[in-house]
Amino acid sequence: MSMSMSMDTKTYDVVVAGAGPVGLLLGCELRLGGARVLVVERLTEVDETIKAGAINLPSAEALYRRGLLPALAAVQDEAMKGFRKFRRARGEDEDAPPPPRFAGHFAGIWLHGELLDESDPDFGGSGPAERVGFVPQATLERILAGRAEELGVEVRRGVELTGFEMYDDHVVVDVADAATGSTGAAGATEEIRAGWLVGCDGGRSRVRKLAGFDFPGTDPEITGYQALVEMTGAEELKTGWNTTDVGTYVHGPMPGRILTVEFDGPPADREAPITAGELEGSLRRVTGVEVTVTAVHSATRFTDNCRQASSYRKGRVLLAGDAAHVHSPFGGQGLNLGIGDAMNLGWKLAAVVRGRANEGLLDSYTAERHPIGAWVLDWTRAQIALMRPESHARALREVITELSRTVTGTTFFAKKISGVWQRYDLPGDHPLVGRSAPDLELSDGSRLADHLHTGRALLLDLADDPKLRARAEGYGDRVDVRTLACADRPGLAGLLVRPDGFVAWAADEDYEGGEALERALELWFGAAVGA
């Protein structure tokens, strides 16, 4: 491609490839930060393929902080209707309580909510976000698409990235109609100039491959299916997660939902259409039940291919979501990991685009998110090891099952699954620094999350300290300052909360000086105006 560009070449601050939940949320965060953003997606409609069925607590908190909690709660209510319908169809008590908020499984070993130690301090402080979790991925994508439209994010569907060239100060992106691609009619390819390109285009990311990111990891050993089907003979299938001599299967908790795992290597062709016969064969082999699949409404294959880019940035190209890391889908960790990526990257990239921070700020994206991604990969690898249909794995599985039936074991696993353990290694000695901000109830009747809807940082003065507020002078275009009290935390003097909801500075009432606050402000939000 020539470096010369036509006069009608469109320009944006950022082009995002991929309009799944991660790409849409990133587009929203960039727009909140003042960036001109274009999101391109090869699919013409929201992908309704059955995928993750829930979000974890960090994801719920992130969306709550952007004012989306009512929409999520409404979706969860609908999901519970499906749960009750499934129980009713099986002759079970449809009014039985649904799984607890922090329920989950490890390698198909289901946790018992009544054994959870809810007094554990890691489970406190999340506010209303902790009551929302059962949100299917496709529905979340529709919610975020609506949010993007409200914010003025330009989303172009039916358009795919076909190539790009990166220069010192910009990227030139080639896009084409997804129906014809680069081999279509003459003139089908369009050039777009952008300051930055972010690949949110999934596990087989074209952006990652073209940019030359390395992608080390471990090869797959399973073939899995997840589907919504109609079938006969399902009365003999057990509900929930079940382990057999062949593999693992799941039935429910929604009508027609099935999942199977077989340890026979990866599929020969992941792109081939999934047939009723293919699903039926896997179900019969794993369960030993002669079910008949009569219709397929949604189906996907998956493997345990487990890889992670060594860095999430290469010049002016960045990766987020599955483009940066892939793993087995057990526990729905992939969606949640991607949401965390988008929240972390969005405000930082917008600050660089707007000239409020230098490019060095982007180094913190990989530094903060890569360790969490690496943990998720190992967490899913450990589950595969426990699910193998061989004697050593089954012996270890019995040990883990016994451990999970204790209060300590249940609480340990629930904390990992829910994401409450996540913390960034940020400068500062206060125990809140680097953690997700507690959703404090404030003296004006608001909660801390209510003050993060704009996507700006928040300096919360809880001690009515003029000297503390004076430290933030010159940051009015980046940091909102609020002076309010919190009866539940009388010893806490103040918090500096980044746009992604993580605490960058905190102090108790006996703190001296404010140099640490000044350093945190400059580190995350650049120099003060007039400095």
For each residue, the residues with C-beta under 8 A, 3 or more apart:
1: 163 165 172 174 191
2:
3: 165 167
4:
5: 9 172 191 193
6: 9 191
7:
8:
9: 5 6 191 192 193
10: 38 190 192 193
11: 36 192 193 194
12: 15 36 37 38 154 192 193 194 195
13: 30 35 36 37 194 195 196 353
14: 30 35 36 37 38 194 195 196 197 198 349 353
15: 12 37 38 39 40 161 171 173 192 194 196 197 198
16: 19 23 26 27 30 37 38 39 40 197 198 200
17: 23 40 161 197 198 199 200 201 205 206 207
18: 22 23 39 40 41 199 200 201 202 205 321 323
19: 16 23 24 27 39 40 41 43 141 145 155 157 200
20: 23 24 41 47 141 200 202 321 338
21: 24 25 137 140 141 144 335 338 339
22: 18 25 26 200 320 321 322 338 339 341 342
23: 16 17 18 19 20 26 27 39 41 198 200 201 320 321 342
24: 19 20 21 27 28 39 141 144 145 147 148 153 155
25: 21 22 28 29 144 339 342 343 346
26: 16 22 23 29 30 198 200 320 341 342 345 346
27: 16 19 23 24 30 31 37 39 148 153 155
28: 24 25 31 32 66 144 147 148 151 153 346
29: 25 26 32 33 342 343 345 346 347 350 455 499
30: 13 14 16 26 27 33 35 37 153 346 349 350 353
31: 27 28 34 35 37 148 151 152 153
32: 28 29 151 346 347 350 454 455 499
33: 29 30 346 347 349 350 351 353 354 455 499
34: 31 350 353 354
35: 13 14 30 31 349 350 353 354
36: 11 12 13 14
37: 12 13 14 15 16 27 30 31 153 154
38: 10 12 14 15 16 154 155 156 192 194
39: 15 16 18 19 23 24 27 148 153 154 155 156
40: 15 16 17 18 19 155 156 159 160 161 175
41: 18 19 20 23 155 156 157 158 159 160
42: 158 159 160 178
43: 19 46 47 157 158 178
44: 157 158 178
45: 48 157
46: 43 138 141 142 145
47: 20 43 51 138 141
48: 45 138 298
49: 138 298 299 300
50: 53 136 138 226 227 228 257 298 299 300
51: 47 136 137 138 226 300 329 335
52: 55 136 137 329 332 334 335 336
53: 50 79 134 135 136 137 254 332
54: 133 134 135 332
55: 52 59 60 63 72 132 133 135 140 332 335 336 339
56: 59 60 133 332 333 336 417 418 419
57: 60 61 126 129 130 133 418 419 420
58: 61 62 336 339 340 419 420 422 436
59: 55 56 62 63 335 336 339 340 419
60: 55 56 57 63 64 69 72 126 129 130 132 133
61: 57 58 64 65 126 129 436 439 449 501
62: 58 59 65 66 339 340 343 500 501
63: 55 59 60 66 68 69 72 129 339
64: 60 61 67 68 69 72 127 128 129 132 439 449
65: 61 62 449 452 453 501
66: 28 62 63 147 452 453 455
67: 64 453
68: 63 64 71 72 143 147
69: 60 63 64 72 73 128 129 132
70: 73 74
71: 68 74 75 143
72: 55 60 63 64 68 69 75 76 132 135 140 143
73: 69 70 76 77 131 132
74: 70 71 77 78
75: 71 72 78 79 134 135 136 139 140 143
76: 72 73 79 80 132 133 134 135
77: 73 74 80 81
78: 74 75 81 82
79: 53 75 76 82 83 134 135 136 254
80: 76 77 83 84 98 134
81: 77 78 84 85
82: 78 79 85 86 253 254 255
83: 79 80 86 87 98 134 253 254
84: 80 81 87 88 94 95
85: 81 82 88 89 94 254 255
86: 82 83 89 90 252 253 254 255 257
87: 83 84 90 92 93 94 96
88: 84 85 91 92 94
89: 85 86 255
90: 86 87 235 239
91: 88
92: 87 88 96
93: 87 96
94: 84 85 87 88
95: 84
96: 87 92 93
97: 100
98: 80 83 134
99: 103 113 253
100: 97 103 113 114 116
101: 130 131 133
102: 111 113 116 123 414 417 418
103: 99 100 110 111 113 414
104: 110 111 331 413 414 417 418
105: 108 109 110 111 241 330 331 417
106: 109 111 331 383 386 400 404 413 416 417
107: 330 382 383 384 386 387 397 400
108: 105 241 242 243 248 250 330 383 387
109: 105 106 241 386 397 400 401 404
110: 103 104 105 240 241
111: 102 103 104 105 106 115 116 404 410 413 414 417
112: 115 116 404 405 410
113: 99 100 102 103 116
114: 100
115: 111 112 405 406 407 409 410 411
116: 100 102 111 112 113 407 410 411 414
117: 120 407 408 410 411
118: 123
119: 123
120: 117 123 124 411 415
121: 124
122: 415 420 421
123: 102 118 119 120 126 130 415 418 420
124: 120 121 438
125: 438 439 440
126: 57 60 61 123 129 130 420 436 438 439
127: 64 130 439 441 447 448 449
128: 64 69 131 132 439 447
129: 57 60 61 63 64 69 126 132 439 449
130: 57 60 101 123 126 127
131: 73 101 128
132: 55 60 64 69 72 73 76 128 129 135
133: 54 55 56 57 60 76 101
134: 53 54 75 76 79 80 83 98
135: 53 54 55 72 75 76 79 132 139 140
136: 50 51 52 53 75 79 139 140
137: 21 51 52 53 140 141 335
138: 46 47 48 49 50 51 141 142
139: 75 135 136 142 143
140: 21 55 72 75 135 136 137 143 144 335
141: 19 20 21 24 46 47 137 138 144 145
142: 46 138 139 145 146
143: 68 71 72 75 139 140 146 147
144: 21 24 25 28 140 141 147 148
145: 19 24 46 141 142 148 149 155
146: 142 143 149 150
147: 24 28 66 68 143 144 150 151
148: 24 27 28 31 39 144 145 151 153 155
149: 145 146 152 153 155
150: 146 147
151: 28 31 32 147 148
152: 31 149
153: 24 27 28 30 31 37 39 148 149
154: 12 37 38 39
155: 19 24 27 38 39 40 41 145 148 149
156: 38 39 40 41 159 175
157: 19 41 43 44 45
158: 41 42 43 44 177 178 179
159: 40 41 42 156 175 176 177 178
160: 40 41 42 175 176 178 181 206
161: 15 17 40 164 173 174 175 201 206 207
162: 174 175 176 181 182 189
163: 1 173 174 182 210
164: 161 171 172 173 174 197 207 210 317
165: 1 3 171 172
166: 171 197 211 315 316 317
167: 3 170 171 172 316
168:
169: 195
170: 167 193 194 195 316
171: 15 164 165 166 167 193 194 195 196 197 316 317
172: 1 5 164 165 167 191 192 193 194
173: 15 161 163 164 191 192 193 194 197
174: 1 161 162 163 164 182 189 190 191 192
175: 40 156 159 160 161 162 189 190 192
176: 159 160 162 180 181 182 184 188 189 190
177: 158 159 180 181 184 188
178: 42 43 44 158 159 160 181
179: 158 184
180: 176 177 183 184 185 188
181: 160 162 176 177 178 184 188
182: 162 163 174 176 188 189
183: 180
184: 176 177 179 180 181 188
185: 180 188
186:
187:
188: 176 177 180 181 182 184 185
189: 162 174 175 176 182
190: 10 174 175 176
191: 1 5 6 9 172 173 174
192: 9 10 11 12 15 38 172 173 174 175
193: 5 9 10 11 12 170 171 172 173
194: 11 12 13 14 15 38 170 171 172 173 197
195: 12 13 14 169 170 171 316 353
196: 13 14 15 171 316 317 318 349 353
197: 14 15 16 17 164 166 171 173 194 207 316 317 318
198: 14 15 16 17 23 26 207 317 318 319 320 345 349
199: 17 18 205 206 207 208 211 317 318 319 320 323 324
200: 16 17 18 19 20 22 23 26 319 320 321 323 338 342
201: 17 18 23 161 205 206 207 208 323
202: 18 20 205 321 322 323
203: 305 322 323 326
204: 209
205: 17 18 199 201 202 208 209 319 322 323
206: 17 160 161 199 201 209 210
207: 17 161 164 197 198 199 201 210 211 317 319 323
208: 199 201 205 211 213 215 309 319 323 324
209: 204 205 206 212 213
210: 163 164 206 207
211: 166 199 207 208 314 315 317
212: 209 314
213: 208 209 309 310 311 314 319
214: 309 310
215: 208 307 308 309
216: 307 308 310
217: 305 306 307 308 326 377
218: 305 306 307 381
219: 266 305
220: 265 266 303 304 305 306
221: 263 265 266 304 384
222: 247 261 262 263 264 265 266 303 304 328 384
223: 261 262 264 265 266 267 282 301 303
224: 259 260 261 262 301 302 303 304 328 329
225: 258 259 260 274 278 279 282 299 300 301 302
226: 50 51 257 258 259 299 300 302 329
227: 50 257 258 259 274 279 296 297 298 299 300
228: 50 254 256 257 258 296 297 298 299
229: 256 258 276 279 293 294 295 296 297 299
230: 256 293 294 295 297
231: 234 256 258 280 283 291 292 293 294
232: 291 292 294
233: 236 289 290 291 292
234: 231 237 251 289 291
235: 90
236: 233 289 291
237: 234 249 251 287 289 291
238: 242 251
239: 90 251 252 253
240: 110 250 251 252 253
241: 105 108 109 110 248 249 250
242: 108 238 248 249 250 251 287
243: 108 247 248 387 389 397
244: 247 248 249 286 287 288 389
245: 389
246: 262 285 286 288 389
247: 222 243 244 260 261 262 263 285 286 387 389
248: 108 241 242 243 244 259 260 261 286 387
249: 237 241 242 244 258 259 260 261 283 286 287
250: 108 240 241 242 257 258 259 260
251: 234 237 238 239 240 242 257 258
252: 86 239 240 255 257
253: 82 83 86 99 239 240 257
254: 53 79 82 83 85 86 228 257
255: 82 85 86 89 252
256: 228 229 230 231 297
257: 50 86 226 227 228 250 251 252 253 254
258: 225 226 227 228 229 231 249 250 251 279 283
259: 224 225 226 227 248 249 250
260: 224 225 247 248 249 250 279 282 283 286 287
261: 222 223 224 247 248 249 286 387
262: 222 223 224 246 247 282 285 286
263: 221 222 247 387 388 389
264: 222 223
265: 220 221 222 223
266: 219 220 221 222 223 270 303 305
267: 223 270 272 301 303
268: 272
269: 272
270: 266 267 301 303
271:
272: 267 268 269
273:
274: 225 227 278 279 296 299 300 301
275: 278 279 296
276: 229 279 280 293 294 295 296
277: 280 281 293
278: 225 274 275 281 282
279: 225 227 229 258 260 274 275 276 282 283 293 296 299
280: 231 276 277 283 284 291 292 293
281: 277 278 284 285
282: 223 225 260 262 278 279 285 286
283: 231 249 258 260 279 280 286 287 289 291 293
284: 280 281 287 288 289 290 291
285: 246 247 262 281 282
286: 244 246 247 248 249 260 261 262 282 283
287: 237 242 244 249 260 283 284 291
288: 244 246 284
289: 233 234 236 237 283 284
290: 233 284
291: 231 232 233 234 236 237 280 283 284 287
292: 231 232 233 280
293: 229 230 231 276 277 279 280 283 296
294: 229 230 231 232 276
295: 229 230 276
296: 227 228 229 274 275 276 279 293 299
297: 227 228 229 230 256
298: 48 49 50 227 228
299: 49 50 225 226 227 228 229 274 279 296
300: 49 50 51 225 226 227 274
301: 223 224 225 267 270 274
302: 224 225 226 328 329
303: 220 222 223 224 266 267 270 328
304: 220 221 222 224 327 328 380 381 384
305: 203 217 218 219 220 266 326 327
306: 217 218 220 326 327 328 377 380 381
307: 215 216 217 218 325 326 327 377
308: 215 216 217 324 325 326 370 373 374 377
309: 208 213 214 215 312 319 323 324 325
310: 213 214 216
311: 213 314 366 370
312: 309 318 319 320 324 341 345 365 366 369 370
313: 317 318 319 362 363 365 366
314: 211 212 213 311 317 318
315: 166 211
316: 166 167 170 171 195 196 197
317: 164 166 171 196 197 198 199 207 211 313 314
318: 196 197 198 199 312 313 314 345 349 362 365
319: 198 199 200 205 207 208 213 309 312 313 323 324
320: 22 23 26 198 199 200 312 323 324 338 341 342 345
321: 18 20 22 23 200 202 324 325 334 337 338 341 342
322: 22 202 203 205 325 326 334 338
323: 18 199 200 201 202 203 205 207 208 309 319 320
324: 199 208 308 309 312 319 320 321 341 369 373
325: 307 308 309 321 322 334 337 373 376 377
326: 203 217 305 306 307 308 322 334
327: 304 305 306 307 333 334 376 377 380 381
328: 222 224 302 303 304 306 380 383 384
329: 51 52 224 226 302 332 333 334
330: 105 107 108 333 380 383
331: 104 105 106 379 380 383 417
332: 52 53 54 55 56 329 335 336
333: 56 327 329 330 336 337 376 379 380
334: 52 321 322 325 326 327 329 337 338 376
335: 21 51 52 55 59 137 140 332 338 339
336: 52 55 56 58 59 332 333 339 340 419
337: 321 325 333 334 340 341 372 373 376
338: 20 21 22 200 320 321 322 334 335 341 342
339: 21 22 25 55 58 59 62 63 335 336 342 343
340: 58 59 62 336 337 343 344 369 372 422
341: 22 26 312 320 321 324 337 338 344 345 369 373
342: 22 23 25 26 29 200 320 321 338 339 345 346
343: 25 29 62 339 340 346 347 500 501
344: 340 341 348 365 368 369 500
345: 26 29 198 312 318 320 341 342 348 349 362 365 369
346: 25 26 28 29 30 32 33 342 343 349 350 455 499 500
347: 29 32 33 343 350 351 455 498 499 500
348: 344 345 351 352 357 361 362 364 365
349: 14 30 33 35 196 198 318 345 346 352 353 362
350: 29 30 32 33 34 35 346 347 353 354
351: 33 347 348 354 356 357 361 478 525 526
352: 348 349 355 356 357 358 359 361 362
353: 13 14 30 33 34 35 195 196 349 350
354: 33 34 35 350 351
355: 352
356: 351 352 477 478 525 526
357: 348 351 352 360 361 524 525 526
358: 352 361 526
359: 352 362
360: 357 363
361: 348 351 352 357 358 364 524
362: 313 318 345 348 349 352 359 365
363: 313 360 366 367
364: 348 361 367 368
365: 312 313 318 344 345 348 362 368 369
366: 311 312 313 363 369 370
367: 363 364 370 425
368: 344 364 365 371 372 424 425
369: 312 324 340 341 344 345 365 366 372 373
370: 308 311 312 366 367 373 374
371: 368 374 375 425
372: 337 340 368 369 375 376 422
373: 308 324 325 337 341 369 370 376 377
374: 308 370 371 377 378
375: 371 372 378 379
376: 325 327 333 334 337 372 373 379 380
377: 217 306 307 308 325 327 373 374 380 381
378: 374 375 381 382
379: 331 333 375 376 382 383 416
380: 304 306 327 328 330 331 333 376 377 383 384
381: 218 304 306 327 377 378 384 385
382: 107 378 379 385 386
383: 106 107 108 328 330 331 379 380 386 387
384: 107 221 222 304 328 380 381 387 388
385: 381 382 388 393 396
386: 106 107 109 382 383 393 396 397 400
387: 107 108 243 247 248 261 263 383 384 393 397
388: 263 384 385 393
389: 243 244 245 246 247 263 393 394
390: 393 394
391: 394 395
392: 395 396
393: 385 386 387 388 389 390 396 397
394: 389 390 391 397 398
395: 391 392 398 399
396: 385 386 392 393 399 400
397: 107 109 243 386 387 393 394 400 401
398: 394 395 401 402
399: 395 396 402 403
400: 106 107 109 386 396 397 403 404
401: 109 397 398 404 405
402: 398 399 405 406
403: 399 400 406 409
404: 106 109 111 112 400 401 409 410 413
405: 112 115 401 402 409 410
406: 115 402 403 409 410
407: 115 116 117 410 411
408: 117 411 412
409: 115 403 404 405 406 412 413
410: 111 112 115 116 117 404 405 406 407 413 414
411: 115 116 117 120 407 408 414 415
412: 408 409 415 416
413: 104 106 111 404 409 410 416 417
414: 102 103 104 111 116 410 411 417 418
415: 120 122 123 411 412 418 420 421
416: 106 379 412 413 419 421
417: 56 102 104 105 106 111 331 413 414
418: 56 57 102 104 123 414 415
419: 56 57 58 59 336 416 422
420: 57 58 122 123 126 415
421: 122 415 416
422: 58 340 372 419 436
423: 434 435
424: 368 434 502
425: 367 368 371 434
426: 433 434 502 503 504
427: 433 519 520 523
428: 433 434 504 505 506 516 520
429: 433
430: 433 503 505 506 507 508
431: 435 506
432: 435 437 438 495 503 506
433: 426 427 428 429 430 503 504 505 506
434: 423 424 425 426 428 502 503
435: 423 431 432 502 503
436: 58 61 126 422 501 502 503
437: 432 440 448 495 497 501 502 503
438: 124 125 126 432 448 489
439: 61 64 125 126 127 128 129 447 448 449
440: 125 437 447 448 460 486 488 489
441: 127 447 486 487 488
442: 445 446 447 448 482 484 485 486
443: 484 485 486 487
444: 484
445: 442
446: 442 450 451 484
447: 127 128 439 440 441 442 450
448: 127 437 438 439 440 442 451 452 458 460 495 497
449: 61 64 65 127 129 439 452 453 501
450: 446 447 453
451: 446 448 458 460 480 482
452: 65 66 448 449 455 456 458 497 499 501
453: 65 66 67 449 450
454: 32 480
455: 29 32 33 66 346 347 452 499
456: 452 478 479 480 499
457: 475 478 479 480 496 497 498 499 504 524 525
458: 448 451 452 479 480 481 482 495 496 497
459: 468 469 472 475 479 480 481 482 494 495 496 497 517
460: 440 448 451 482 484 494 495 496 497
461: 464 465 468 469 481 482 483 484 493 494
462: 484 485 486 489 492 493 494 495
463: 468 493 494 509
464: 461 483 485
465: 461 468 469 493 494
466: 469 470
467: 470 471 514
468: 459 461 463 465 471 472 493 494 514 517
469: 459 461 465 466 472 473 481 483
470: 466 467 473
471: 467 468 514 517 518 521
472: 459 468 469 475 476 479 481 517 521
473: 469 470 476 528
474: 527 528 529 530 531
475: 457 459 472 478 479 521 525 528 529
476: 472 473 479 481 529
477: 356 529
478: 351 356 456 457 475 525 526
479: 456 457 458 459 472 475 476 496 521 525
480: 451 454 456 457 458 459
481: 458 459 461 469 472 476
482: 442 451 458 459 460 461
483: 461 464 469
484: 442 443 444 446 460 461 462
485: 442 443 462 464
486: 440 441 442 443 462 489 490 492
487: 441 443 490
488: 440 441
489: 438 440 462 486 492
490: 486 487 509
491: 508 509
492: 462 486 489 495 506 507 508 509
493: 461 462 463 465 468 507 508 509 511
494: 459 460 461 462 463 465 468 505 506 507 517
495: 432 437 448 458 459 460 462 492 503 505 506
496: 457 458 459 460 479 503 504 505 506 517 520 521
497: 437 448 452 457 458 459 460 501 502 503 504
498: 347 457 501 502 503 504 524
499: 29 32 33 346 347 452 455 456 457
500: 62 343 344 346 347
501: 61 62 65 343 436 437 449 452 497 498
502: 424 426 434 435 436 437 497 498
503: 426 430 432 433 434 435 436 437 495 496 497 498 506
504: 426 428 433 457 496 497 498 520 523 524
505: 428 430 433 494 495 496 516 517 520 521
506: 428 430 431 432 433 492 494 495 496 503
507: 430 492 493 494 511 516 517
508: 430 491 492 493 511
509: 463 490 491 492 493
510:
511: 493 507 508
512:
513: 516
514: 467 468 471 517 518
515: 518 519
516: 428 505 507 513 519 520
517: 459 468 471 472 494 496 505 507 514 520 521
518: 471 514 515 521 522
519: 427 515 516 522 523
520: 427 428 496 504 505 516 517 523 524
521: 471 472 475 479 496 505 517 518 524 525 528
522: 518 519 525 526 527 528
523: 427 504 519 520
524: 357 361 457 498 504 520 521
525: 351 356 357 457 475 478 479 521 522
526: 351 356 357 358 478 522
527: 474 522 531
528: 473 474 475 521 522 531
529: 474 475 476 477
530: 474
531: 474 527 528
